[in-house]
Amino acid sequence: MIKRRIESVDVLRGITIIAMIIVNTPGTWSKVYAPFLHAEWHGLTPTDLIFPFFLFIVGISIYFAYKKKEFSISVLKKVFIRSLKLILLGLFLNLILPYFPFITDLETVRLPGVLQRIGIVFFVTSLLFINFNWKILLSIGFVILLSYWFVLGSLSFSDGTLPTYNRATNNWVSFIDSSILGNHMWKPDYDPEGFLSTFPSIVTCLIGVLIARVLDIMKSINVLFYSAFALIFSGCLLDFWFPINKAIWSSSFVLVTGGMGTLILATIYYIIDVKKMTFGKVFKYVGMNAITIYFLSSFISKMMYLIKIDENSNLHSFLYTKFFQFDFLMEEFSSLCYAVVVAIFYTVLAYYMYKKKIFIKV
């Protein structure tokens, strides 16, 4: 639990969750505007920023929750239980597709996922933060990113061939993930939340921890902006050797997205916490029940695909074609409108929960 609530952090968390919902619930996956899709491999789209932003915010939350660094069995138990809850919720979402109520072939069910990664990253980062000072955390982050770059780009395979950053050819991420996870991956050749890429994602969370420390002790907001530009510049420079890539969570991706998260947080902090403007405050209601809203949106969306209306349609496709798909509209626009309406629904739900003082701690 965050002892000190900074409104801009809740707003950024809420914006991130709403963006997740819009990206995950288009009217039809066959017609989606390019910015709402992930980059095919190398590169960066607005959608690629969403998940690292959330891990970045998890790091900020960890700082304010455990800044007293009082390590005990009780604290360890709380961290472990929360991590386990997140992992189990993620596995539950994977189990309910493609069959209902549970998948029949456990040999192919996907094991990684968004909530699973959040749970693992939260656990590891919390333990690191409680036990080490900021200088050691900075060193740990640097070593992980440097080691990850070395392994993926320089460590040759047993047959002597050099690795590449391509999707399925001589790629250490795909090789190690498939060796450990086998058939339990999102795609046969890789998983965006796989085993190996979890290590640099921990650094994304550590950046959040370190930025939270800056936020807590800073005398001028300019420090946040300088930190943001330094991270972005470092990531863009590293991109020449280690391409920005969300799928493998490359070291350059960690730096650029951490910098962008810091830049947006600094901007929101200036607007809301410094200038006391009300712009964007509606998102804080979502941010205060972020995991609950995300889980509900994912669960209900999957249920809508599973509920059959007739032989050719399910509840999702029925609602989309009946209320959003018209001949005079571009289908990409219709698809986006559906997603926006869904996002508005969950924003209203979050506001209702806030007014009723319902805060579900996962």
DRENDO-1510 file (C-alpha; in Angstrom, 1 decimal, always signed):
<recs>
REC; n; res; u; v; w
REC; 1; MET; +0.0; +0.0; +0.0 .
REC; 2; ILE; +1.4; +3.4; -1.0 .
REC; 3; LYS; +1.8; +5.5; +2.2 .
REC; 4; ARG; +2.0; +8.7; +0.2 .
REC; 5; ARG; -0.4; +9.1; -2.8 .
REC; 6; ILE; +0.9; +11.3; -5.6 .
REC; 7; GLU; -2.1; +12.1; -7.8 .
REC; 8; SER; -0.1; +12.2; -11.0 .
REC; 9; VAL; +1.0; +8.6; -10.5 .
REC; 10; ASP; -2.6; +7.4; -10.2 .
REC; 11; VAL; -3.5; +9.4; -13.3 .
REC; 12; LEU; -0.6; +7.9; -15.3 .
REC; 13; ARG; -1.5; +4.4; -14.1 .
REC; 14; GLY; -5.1; +5.0; -15.1 .
REC; 15; ILE; -4.2; +6.3; -18.6 .
REC; 16; THR; -2.0; +3.2; -19.0 .
REC; 17; ILE; -4.9; +0.9; -18.1 .
REC; 18; ILE; -7.3; +2.7; -20.4 .
REC; 19; ALA; -4.8; +2.5; -23.2 .
REC; 20; MET; -4.4; -1.3; -22.5 .
REC; 21; ILE; -8.2; -1.7; -22.8 .
REC; 22; ILE; -8.4; +0.2; -26.0 .
REC; 23; VAL; -5.6; -1.8; -27.6 .
REC; 24; ASN; -6.9; -5.2; -26.3 .
REC; 25; THR; -10.6; -4.8; -27.3 .
REC; 26; PRO; -11.0; -3.5; -30.9 .
REC; 27; GLY; -14.2; -4.2; -32.7 .
REC; 28; THR; -12.3; -6.5; -35.1 .
REC; 29; TRP; -8.7; -7.5; -35.1 .
REC; 30; SER; -8.7; -7.4; -38.9 .
REC; 31; LYS; -9.1; -3.6; -39.0 .
REC; 32; VAL; -7.0; -1.7; -36.5 .
REC; 33; TYR; -5.1; +1.5; -36.9 .
REC; 34; ALA; -1.4; +1.0; -37.0 .
REC; 35; PRO; -0.6; +3.0; -33.8 .
REC; 36; PHE; -2.9; +0.5; -31.9 .
REC; 37; LEU; -0.8; -2.5; -33.0 .
REC; 38; HIS; +2.6; -3.6; -31.7 .
REC; 39; ALA; +5.6; -3.2; -34.0 .
REC; 40; GLU; +6.0; -6.4; -36.0 .
REC; 41; TRP; +9.5; -6.8; -34.6 .
REC; 42; HIS; +12.1; -4.0; -34.3 .
REC; 43; GLY; +10.7; -0.5; -33.8 .
REC; 44; LEU; +8.3; +1.3; -31.5 .
REC; 45; THR; +4.6; +2.1; -31.7 .
REC; 46; PRO; +2.5; +3.9; -29.0 .
REC; 47; THR; +1.1; +0.5; -28.1 .
REC; 48; ASP; +4.6; -0.8; -27.3 .
REC; 49; LEU; +4.8; +1.8; -24.5 .
REC; 50; ILE; +1.8; +0.6; -22.5 .
REC; 51; PHE; +3.2; -2.5; -20.7 .
REC; 52; PRO; +6.6; -1.0; -19.8 .
REC; 53; PHE; +4.8; +2.1; -18.5 .
REC; 54; PHE; +2.8; -0.1; -16.2 .
REC; 55; LEU; +5.9; -1.9; -14.9 .
REC; 56; PHE; +7.5; +1.6; -14.5 .
REC; 57; ILE; +4.6; +2.6; -12.3 .
REC; 58; VAL; +4.8; -0.6; -10.4 .
REC; 59; GLY; +8.3; +0.4; -9.5 .
REC; 60; ILE; +7.1; +3.8; -8.3 .
REC; 61; SER; +4.5; +2.1; -6.1 .
REC; 62; ILE; +7.1; -0.2; -4.6 .
REC; 63; TYR; +9.2; +2.7; -3.6 .
REC; 64; PHE; +6.4; +4.5; -1.7 .
REC; 65; ALA; +5.1; +1.2; -0.2 .
REC; 66; TYR; +8.5; +0.0; +1.1 .
REC; 67; LYS; +10.6; +3.1; +1.4 .
REC; 68; LYS; +11.2; +2.5; +5.1 .
REC; 69; LYS; +13.0; -0.7; +4.0 .
REC; 70; GLU; +11.8; -2.7; +7.1 .
REC; 71; PHE; +12.6; -6.3; +6.0 .
REC; 72; SER; +10.7; -8.9; +7.9 .
REC; 73; ILE; +9.0; -12.2; +7.5 .
REC; 74; SER; +5.7; -10.4; +7.5 .
REC; 75; VAL; +6.8; -8.0; +4.7 .
REC; 76; LEU; +8.2; -11.0; +2.7 .
REC; 77; LYS; +4.9; -12.8; +3.1 .
REC; 78; LYS; +2.9; -9.9; +1.9 .
REC; 79; VAL; +5.1; -9.4; -1.2 .
REC; 80; PHE; +5.0; -13.1; -2.0 .
REC; 81; ILE; +1.2; -13.4; -1.6 .
REC; 82; ARG; +0.6; -10.4; -3.8 .
REC; 83; SER; +2.9; -11.8; -6.4 .
REC; 84; LEU; +1.3; -15.2; -6.3 .
REC; 85; LYS; -2.2; -13.6; -6.6 .
REC; 86; LEU; -1.1; -11.8; -9.8 .
REC; 87; ILE; +0.4; -14.9; -11.3 .
REC; 88; LEU; -2.6; -17.0; -10.5 .
REC; 89; LEU; -5.0; -14.4; -12.0 .
REC; 90; GLY; -2.9; -14.4; -15.2 .
REC; 91; LEU; -2.9; -18.2; -15.4 .
REC; 92; PHE; -6.7; -18.1; -14.9 .
REC; 93; LEU; -7.1; -15.8; -17.9 .
REC; 94; ASN; -5.0; -18.1; -20.0 .
REC; 95; LEU; -6.9; -21.2; -18.9 .
REC; 96; ILE; -10.3; -19.9; -19.9 .
REC; 97; LEU; -9.3; -19.8; -23.6 .
REC; 98; PRO; -9.8; -21.3; -26.1 .
REC; 99; TYR; -12.3; -23.6; -24.3 .
REC; 100; PHE; -14.7; -22.8; -21.5 .
REC; 101; PRO; -14.6; -23.1; -18.6 .
REC; 102; PHE; -11.1; -24.5; -18.7 .
REC; 103; ILE; -8.7; -25.6; -21.4 .
REC; 104; THR; -8.8; -29.4; -21.9 .
REC; 105; ASP; -5.2; -29.8; -23.1 .
REC; 106; LEU; -2.9; -28.6; -20.4 .
REC; 107; GLU; +0.1; -29.5; -22.5 .
REC; 108; THR; -0.4; -26.4; -24.7 .
REC; 109; VAL; -1.8; -23.8; -22.3 .
REC; 110; ARG; +0.2; -20.6; -22.3 .
REC; 111; LEU; +2.1; -20.1; -19.1 .
REC; 112; PRO; +3.5; -16.5; -19.5 .
REC; 113; GLY; +1.3; -13.5; -19.6 .
REC; 114; VAL; +0.9; -9.8; -18.6 .
REC; 115; LEU; -0.2; -10.5; -15.0 .
REC; 116; GLN; +2.3; -13.3; -14.6 .
REC; 117; ARG; +5.1; -10.9; -15.6 .
REC; 118; ILE; +3.8; -8.2; -13.3 .
REC; 119; GLY; +3.8; -10.6; -10.4 .
REC; 120; ILE; +7.3; -11.9; -11.0 .
REC; 121; VAL; +8.7; -8.4; -11.6 .
REC; 122; PHE; +7.0; -7.0; -8.5 .
REC; 123; PHE; +8.4; -9.8; -6.3 .
REC; 124; VAL; +12.0; -9.5; -7.5 .
REC; 125; THR; +12.1; -5.7; -7.6 .
REC; 126; SER; +10.5; -5.4; -4.1 .
REC; 127; LEU; +13.1; -7.7; -2.6 .
REC; 128; LEU; +15.9; -5.8; -4.4 .
REC; 129; PHE; +14.6; -2.5; -3.2 .
REC; 130; ILE; +14.1; -3.5; +0.4 .
REC; 131; ASN; +17.6; -5.0; +0.7 .
REC; 132; PHE; +19.8; -2.6; -1.3 .
REC; 133; ASN; +20.4; +1.1; -1.6 .
REC; 134; TRP; +19.9; +3.2; -4.8 .
REC; 135; LYS; +23.5; +2.9; -5.9 .
REC; 136; ILE; +23.5; -0.9; -5.8 .
REC; 137; LEU; +20.1; -0.9; -7.6 .
REC; 138; LEU; +21.5; +1.3; -10.3 .
REC; 139; SER; +24.5; -1.0; -10.7 .
REC; 140; ILE; +22.2; -4.1; -10.8 .
REC; 141; GLY; +20.1; -2.5; -13.6 .
REC; 142; PHE; +23.2; -1.6; -15.5 .
REC; 143; VAL; +24.7; -5.1; -15.2 .
REC; 144; ILE; +21.4; -6.7; -16.3 .
REC; 145; LEU; +21.1; -4.5; -19.4 .
REC; 146; LEU; +24.7; -4.9; -20.4 .
REC; 147; SER; +24.7; -8.7; -19.8 .
REC; 148; TYR; +21.5; -9.1; -21.8 .
REC; 149; TRP; +23.0; -7.2; -24.7 .
REC; 150; PHE; +26.1; -9.4; -24.6 .
REC; 151; VAL; +24.2; -12.7; -24.4 .
REC; 152; LEU; +21.8; -11.8; -27.2 .
REC; 153; GLY; +24.4; -10.2; -29.5 .
REC; 154; SER; +27.7; -11.9; -28.8 .
REC; 155; LEU; +27.4; -15.3; -27.1 .
REC; 156; SER; +27.7; -17.9; -29.9 .
REC; 157; PHE; +25.6; -21.1; -30.0 .
REC; 158; SER; +27.1; -24.5; -29.3 .
REC; 159; ASP; +27.6; -25.1; -33.1 .
REC; 160; GLY; +29.7; -21.9; -33.3 .
REC; 161; THR; +27.0; -19.8; -35.1 .
REC; 162; LEU; +26.6; -16.2; -33.9 .
REC; 163; PRO; +23.2; -15.0; -32.6 .
REC; 164; THR; +21.0; -12.5; -34.3 .
REC; 165; TYR; +18.2; -10.3; -33.2 .
REC; 166; ASN; +15.8; -11.8; -35.8 .
REC; 167; ARG; +12.6; -13.3; -34.7 .
REC; 168; ALA; +13.3; -17.0; -35.1 .
REC; 169; THR; +16.8; -17.4; -36.5 .
REC; 170; ASN; +19.7; -17.9; -34.1 .
REC; 171; ASN; +17.9; -15.9; -31.4 .
REC; 172; TRP; +18.8; -16.6; -27.8 .
REC; 173; VAL; +15.4; -15.4; -26.5 .
REC; 174; SER; +13.5; -17.8; -28.7 .
REC; 175; PHE; +16.0; -20.6; -28.0 .
REC; 176; ILE; +15.9; -20.4; -24.2 .
REC; 177; ASP; +12.2; -19.7; -24.0 .
REC; 178; SER; +11.3; -22.6; -26.2 .
REC; 179; SER; +13.7; -24.8; -24.2 .
REC; 180; ILE; +12.1; -23.9; -20.9 .
REC; 181; LEU; +8.5; -23.3; -21.9 .
REC; 182; GLY; +8.1; -25.8; -24.7 .
REC; 183; ASN; +4.6; -25.7; -26.1 .
REC; 184; HIS; +3.4; -23.2; -23.4 .
REC; 185; MET; +4.3; -20.1; -25.4 .
REC; 186; TRP; +2.2; -17.5; -27.2 .
REC; 187; LYS; +3.8; -18.3; -30.6 .
REC; 188; PRO; +5.8; -21.4; -31.6 .
REC; 189; ASP; +8.9; -19.2; -32.0 .
REC; 190; TYR; +8.7; -16.7; -29.2 .
REC; 191; ASP; +6.6; -15.3; -26.3 .
REC; 192; PRO; +6.6; -11.5; -25.6 .
REC; 193; GLU; +6.3; -12.3; -21.9 .
REC; 194; GLY; +8.7; -15.2; -22.0 .
REC; 195; PHE; +11.4; -16.3; -19.5 .
REC; 196; LEU; +14.6; -14.5; -20.7 .
REC; 197; SER; +13.0; -11.1; -21.4 .
REC; 198; THR; +11.8; -11.0; -17.8 .
REC; 199; PHE; +15.3; -10.0; -16.7 .
REC; 200; PRO; +15.4; -6.6; -18.6 .
REC; 201; SER; +11.7; -6.0; -17.6 .
REC; 202; ILE; +12.9; -6.0; -14.0 .
REC; 203; VAL; +15.1; -3.1; -14.9 .
REC; 204; THR; +12.1; -1.2; -16.3 .
REC; 205; CYS; +10.6; -1.6; -12.8 .
REC; 206; LEU; +13.8; -0.6; -11.1 .
REC; 207; ILE; +13.8; +2.6; -13.2 .
REC; 208; GLY; +10.4; +3.3; -11.7 .
REC; 209; VAL; +11.9; +2.8; -8.2 .
REC; 210; LEU; +14.8; +5.2; -8.9 .
REC; 211; ILE; +12.5; +7.8; -10.5 .
REC; 212; ALA; +10.2; +7.6; -7.5 .
REC; 213; ARG; +13.2; +8.4; -5.3 .
REC; 214; VAL; +13.9; +11.4; -7.4 .
REC; 215; LEU; +10.2; +12.4; -7.2 .
REC; 216; ASP; +10.3; +12.0; -3.4 .
REC; 217; ILE; +13.4; +14.1; -2.7 .
REC; 218; MET; +13.6; +16.5; -5.7 .
REC; 219; LYS; +13.6; +20.3; -5.2 .
REC; 220; SER; +12.9; +21.1; -8.9 .
REC; 221; ILE; +10.8; +19.2; -11.4 .
REC; 222; ASN; +13.6; +19.9; -13.9 .
REC; 223; VAL; +15.4; +16.9; -12.5 .
REC; 224; LEU; +12.7; +14.6; -13.8 .
REC; 225; PHE; +12.9; +16.1; -17.3 .
REC; 226; TYR; +16.7; +15.8; -17.3 .
REC; 227; SER; +16.4; +12.2; -16.2 .
REC; 228; ALA; +13.9; +11.5; -18.9 .
REC; 229; PHE; +16.0; +13.0; -21.7 .
REC; 230; ALA; +19.1; +11.1; -20.5 .
REC; 231; LEU; +17.3; +7.8; -20.6 .
REC; 232; ILE; +15.8; +8.4; -24.0 .
REC; 233; PHE; +19.1; +9.6; -25.5 .
REC; 234; SER; +20.9; +6.5; -24.0 .
REC; 235; GLY; +18.3; +4.2; -25.5 .
REC; 236; CYS; +18.3; +5.8; -28.9 .
REC; 237; LEU; +22.1; +5.6; -29.0 .
REC; 238; LEU; +22.1; +1.9; -28.0 .
REC; 239; ASP; +19.5; +1.3; -30.7 .
REC; 240; PHE; +22.4; +1.4; -33.3 .
REC; 241; TRP; +23.8; -1.8; -31.8 .
REC; 242; PHE; +20.9; -3.4; -30.0 .
REC; 243; PRO; +17.6; -2.5; -31.7 .
REC; 244; ILE; +14.6; -1.2; -29.9 .
REC; 245; ASN; +12.3; -4.2; -29.7 .
REC; 246; LYS; +9.4; -4.8; -27.3 .
REC; 247; ALA; +9.0; -8.6; -28.1 .
REC; 248; ILE; +12.5; -9.4; -26.7 .
REC; 249; TRP; +12.4; -6.4; -24.3 .
REC; 250; SER; +15.8; -5.2; -25.6 .
REC; 251; SER; +18.1; -3.0; -23.4 .
REC; 252; SER; +17.5; +0.0; -25.7 .
REC; 253; PHE; +13.8; -0.6; -25.4 .
REC; 254; VAL; +14.1; -0.5; -21.5 .
REC; 255; LEU; +16.0; +2.8; -21.6 .
REC; 256; VAL; +13.7; +4.6; -24.2 .
REC; 257; THR; +10.4; +3.5; -22.6 .
REC; 258; GLY; +11.7; +4.3; -19.1 .
REC; 259; GLY; +12.6; +7.7; -20.4 .
REC; 260; MET; +9.3; +8.3; -22.0 .
REC; 261; GLY; +7.5; +7.1; -18.9 .
REC; 262; THR; +9.5; +9.6; -16.9 .
REC; 263; LEU; +8.8; +12.4; -19.4 .
REC; 264; ILE; +5.1; +11.8; -19.3 .
REC; 265; LEU; +5.0; +11.5; -15.6 .
REC; 266; ALA; +6.9; +14.7; -15.2 .
REC; 267; THR; +4.4; +16.5; -17.5 .
REC; 268; ILE; +1.4; +15.1; -15.6 .
REC; 269; TYR; +3.1; +16.0; -12.3 .
REC; 270; TYR; +3.6; +19.6; -13.4 .
REC; 271; ILE; +0.0; +19.9; -14.6 .
REC; 272; ILE; -1.7; +18.2; -11.6 .
REC; 273; ASP; +0.6; +18.4; -8.6 .
REC; 274; VAL; +2.3; +21.7; -9.3 .
REC; 275; LYS; -0.2; +23.8; -11.2 .
REC; 276; LYS; -3.2; +22.0; -9.5 .
REC; 277; MET; -5.1; +21.7; -12.7 .
REC; 278; THR; -7.9; +19.2; -13.0 .
REC; 279; PHE; -7.0; +18.0; -16.5 .
REC; 280; GLY; -7.1; +14.2; -16.8 .
REC; 281; LYS; -8.1; +13.6; -13.2 .
REC; 282; VAL; -10.8; +11.2; -14.4 .
REC; 283; PHE; -8.1; +8.7; -15.0 .
REC; 284; LYS; -7.1; +8.6; -11.4 .
REC; 285; TYR; -10.3; +6.6; -10.6 .
REC; 286; VAL; -9.1; +3.8; -12.9 .
REC; 287; GLY; -5.5; +4.1; -11.5 .
REC; 288; MET; -6.7; +3.5; -8.0 .
REC; 289; ASN; -8.2; +0.1; -9.0 .
REC; 290; ALA; -5.9; -0.6; -11.9 .
REC; 291; ILE; -5.4; -4.4; -11.6 .
REC; 292; THR; -9.1; -5.0; -10.9 .
REC; 293; ILE; -10.2; -3.0; -13.9 .
REC; 294; TYR; -7.6; -4.7; -16.1 .
REC; 295; PHE; -8.6; -8.1; -15.0 .
REC; 296; LEU; -12.3; -7.5; -15.4 .
REC; 297; SER; -11.8; -6.1; -18.8 .
REC; 298; SER; -9.8; -9.1; -19.9 .
REC; 299; PHE; -12.1; -11.6; -18.3 .
REC; 300; ILE; -15.3; -10.1; -19.7 .
REC; 301; SER; -13.8; -9.6; -23.2 .
REC; 302; LYS; -12.8; -13.3; -23.3 .
REC; 303; MET; -16.3; -14.3; -22.1 .
REC; 304; MET; -17.9; -12.2; -24.9 .
REC; 305; TYR; -15.9; -14.2; -27.4 .
REC; 306; LEU; -17.0; -17.5; -25.9 .
REC; 307; ILE; -20.7; -16.7; -25.6 .
REC; 308; LYS; -22.3; -17.9; -28.9 .
REC; 309; ILE; -25.2; -16.0; -30.5 .
REC; 310; ASP; -25.5; -18.3; -33.4 .
REC; 311; GLU; -23.2; -20.6; -35.5 .
REC; 312; ASN; -21.4; -17.6; -37.1 .
REC; 313; SER; -21.2; -15.1; -34.3 .
REC; 314; ASN; -20.4; -14.5; -30.7 .
REC; 315; LEU; -21.6; -11.8; -28.3 .
REC; 316; HIS; -18.6; -9.6; -29.2 .
REC; 317; SER; -19.1; -9.8; -32.9 .
REC; 318; PHE; -22.8; -9.4; -32.5 .
REC; 319; LEU; -22.5; -6.1; -30.6 .
REC; 320; TYR; -19.9; -4.8; -32.9 .
REC; 321; THR; -21.7; -5.4; -36.2 .
REC; 322; LYS; -25.1; -4.4; -34.7 .
REC; 323; PHE; -24.1; -1.1; -33.1 .
REC; 324; PHE; -20.8; +0.1; -34.5 .
REC; 325; GLN; -20.3; -1.3; -38.1 .
REC; 326; PHE; -21.8; +0.9; -40.7 .
REC; 327; ASP; -21.2; +1.1; -44.5 .
REC; 328; PHE; -20.5; +4.9; -44.4 .
REC; 329; LEU; -17.7; +4.5; -41.8 .
REC; 330; MET; -14.2; +3.2; -42.3 .
REC; 331; GLU; -14.0; -0.1; -40.5 .
REC; 332; GLU; -10.8; +0.9; -38.7 .
REC; 333; PHE; -12.8; +3.8; -37.2 .
REC; 334; SER; -15.7; +1.6; -36.3 .
REC; 335; SER; -13.3; -0.8; -34.6 .
REC; 336; LEU; -11.7; +2.0; -32.6 .
REC; 337; CYS; -15.1; +3.4; -31.6 .
REC; 338; TYR; -16.1; +0.0; -30.1 .
REC; 339; ALA; -12.8; -0.1; -28.1 .
REC; 340; VAL; -13.3; +3.5; -26.9 .
REC; 341; VAL; -16.9; +2.8; -25.7 .
REC; 342; VAL; -15.6; -0.3; -23.8 .
REC; 343; ALA; -12.9; +1.9; -22.2 .
REC; 344; ILE; -15.5; +4.5; -21.2 .
REC; 345; PHE; -17.6; +1.8; -19.6 .
REC; 346; TYR; -14.7; +0.7; -17.4 .
REC; 347; THR; -13.8; +4.3; -16.6 .
REC; 348; VAL; -17.4; +4.8; -15.3 .
REC; 349; LEU; -17.2; +1.6; -13.4 .
REC; 350; ALA; -13.9; +2.8; -11.8 .
REC; 351; TYR; -15.5; +6.1; -10.9 .
REC; 352; TYR; -18.5; +4.2; -9.3 .
REC; 353; MET; -16.0; +2.0; -7.3 .
REC; 354; TYR; -14.2; +5.2; -6.2 .
REC; 355; LYS; -17.4; +6.9; -5.0 .
REC; 356; LYS; -18.4; +3.8; -3.1 .
REC; 357; LYS; -14.9; +3.6; -1.6 .
REC; 358; ILE; -14.3; +0.1; -3.1 .
REC; 359; PHE; -10.6; -0.5; -3.5 .
REC; 360; ILE; -9.7; -4.1; -4.2 .
REC; 361; LYS; -6.1; -4.9; -3.3 .
REC; 362; VAL; -4.6; -7.7; -5.4 .
</recs>
